[in-house]
Amino acid sequence: MLASRSASRRAMLDGAGVHYTARPADVDEAAIKTGMAGEQPGKIAQALADAKALAIAKDAGDALVLGSDSLVQCGGRLFDKPENREQAVEHLRWFSRRKMELHSAAALVQHGTVQWRHTALALLRVRELSDAFIASYLDSEWPDVGACVGVFMIEGRGVQLFESVDGDYFSILGMPLFPVLSALRRFGAISS
C-alpha cells in the first residue's frame, strides 16, 4: 500500500510493475517540521515518510505500507511546496545560482512498526534564472509544479533550471526507488 497522492511516486511504482493501492495519509506535516526545527533536513524528510506510512498502517491490517517524502534545502532555508504562483516566483529567484539539496526519504511500515527506512540526497546546481525565464517557465508549468517541492519536475521542462545534478534520478523524482524495490523484494512484497 502506498501512503501518498503523488502522481510521480505512483508513476514510478507503475513503471516498475509494482502492484499497490494508494491512499493519501492525513499527516500534519507543518507540525512535524515545527517540532523538528533545527534538525537536519534528511531527518525531517525521514520523519515525514515514517509518519505517512504509520498513519495508513493503522487501518492496513497485515499490509506493508510505503511512505515517502522529499524536502528541499537551499541557501540555509528549508522550502515547502509553494502556496501560490507568487511564492513560486520567490522560491525560483532564491534558488537561482545556488546549490539545492533534495532529501528524499522512504519508509516501510507493517503492524504499526517501521520495518525499513532510507534517505537519499541529491545535489542540484541551479543556473542563473532571469525573471523573464521564470515567468515563461511558470506560464507553461503552473499549476503542476505547485505540487512539487523545489517548483520543478525534472522529467519535464524543469530540467532547464539546472546546470548539473549529482544524485539518483528517481530520488529527484520524489522517492529513492532502487532501495525501495530492494526492500520490497526482501519483505516478499514483489518477486525476487
N, C-alpha and C positions, 0 to 999 in steps of 0.2 A: 504494500500500500504506500502511495506517495502522499506525503503531507505538504502539498503545495498546489497553488493555482497557476504556477509559472508555465507559460507555453513553451519556453526554452527547455526547461527541465523535462517536461513531458515529451518534447520532440527528441531529446537525447535518448531517453529510455525507449521510445517508439523505434527510433533508428537502430538501436542496439538489439531490438527484438525482445525486450523485457515486457512481460505481461504484468499489469498492475491495475489498481484502481486509484484514482486521485481524489483526495478530499482536502480542501484547504483547512489549515489549522487556524483556530481562533486564539492568537497569542498577542499579548500586549508588548510589541517589540520596543516601543518607546520606554516602557517601564524597565525592561531588561537592560536596555542601553543606559538609562539613567542610573540604575543600580550598579552598573559595571563601569561607571565613569572612571577614567584613568587607567583602565585595563588595556592590554594590547588588543588591537583590532581582531587578530585571529582568534583570541579567546572569546571575544564578543560574538563573532560570527559563529563559533562553535556552540556557544550557549544558545543562540537563536535556533540553530539547526536542531540541537537537543530538545529545546522547548517545543518546537513544532512537532517533532516525532512523538514526544511524550504526550502532547495534547491529543493526538489522534489515537495513540496506543491505548488510551483509557477505554475506548469502545471497540477495539480491534480484535479482541479475543486472542487467538494464537498467532495472528498475522505479524509478520515482520514489517515495521513501519520505517520508511525512509524520510528523514527531514533534511533540508538543505537551506543554506542562506549565504549571501555574499555581502561584504562590506567594502567600501572604498575609503582609503585614507590618502590625502594629497596635501602636501604643504602643511602637515601638522593638524589638519582638520579631518574629522570623520564626516562622510556625506551619506545622506539618505536619498531615496528617490525624490526627485523634485516635485513639489506640490502643485506647480503650475509652470507655464512656459517662461514667465519672468524669472522664476527661480532657476529653471534650466539654463537660461542665458547666463545668470550669475555663476552657476556651477561651471559652465564651459569656460567662461572668462577666467575663473580661478585655476582651472586645470591647464590652461594654455602655458606652454613651455615648462611644465612641471612633470615630475615622475609620479604616476598614480600607482598606489599599491592596491591590488584587488585580492581580498581574502575570501576564499570560497570554502565552505565547510559542509560536511555531511555527517549524519548520524543514523545508525540503525537501532531501533528500539523494539524489544519484544517483552511481553508480560510486564510492562511498566519499568523496564530497566534498559539503560543504554548498553547495548552489546558491543558496539563498534563505533568509532568516530575517526574522522580525518579532516585536516585543514590543509589547504594548498595556498600558495602565494604566487601571484603573477605581478610582474612589474611592467607597466606600460608607460612609455615616454611619449607625452603629448607634444605635438608640434605647436608652433605658434598659430593660434586661431584668431583670424581677423573677425571683427564684428560682422562684416559682410558674409564671411563664410558661415559664422554661427547662425545668422538669420536665414541664409539659404538652406543650411543643414536642417534647422528646425522646421522650416517651411515644408520640407519633404518628409521629415521623420517624426514630427509631432502629430499626434499624442503618443504614438507607440513607444518612443524612447522615454516617456514619462514614467513608464512602469519599470525602468531599468536604473539600478544604482550606477552612477557614472554617466548617465544620459547617453548611452550608446548600445548598439547591437553590433558586435564585431563581425557578425556574419553578413552584414549589410553595409550601408554607407558609413556607418560608424567607424569602419576600419580607416577612413580618411582622417580621423582625429590623431592618429599615432605616427611617430617616426620609427619606433621599434617596440617590440613586445618580447618579454622574456617570461615564459611560463606556458603551462599546458592550455591548449585551445579550449578544451571542454570546461576547465575551471573558469576561464574567462567568460564562457557562455553562462556560467552560474552553478556548476556542480563538478566536483572532481570525479569524472565519470570512470576512469580506469580503476582507481581504488574502490569505488562503489561496486563496479562489476566484479572485481576480485572478491570483495566481502560477500556479495550476494552468492557467488559460487561457493564460498567457504560455508555459508549458512544453508546451502542446499536450495536456495530460492530460485536459482537458474542452473541449468545443467553445466557440468564441467567437462 
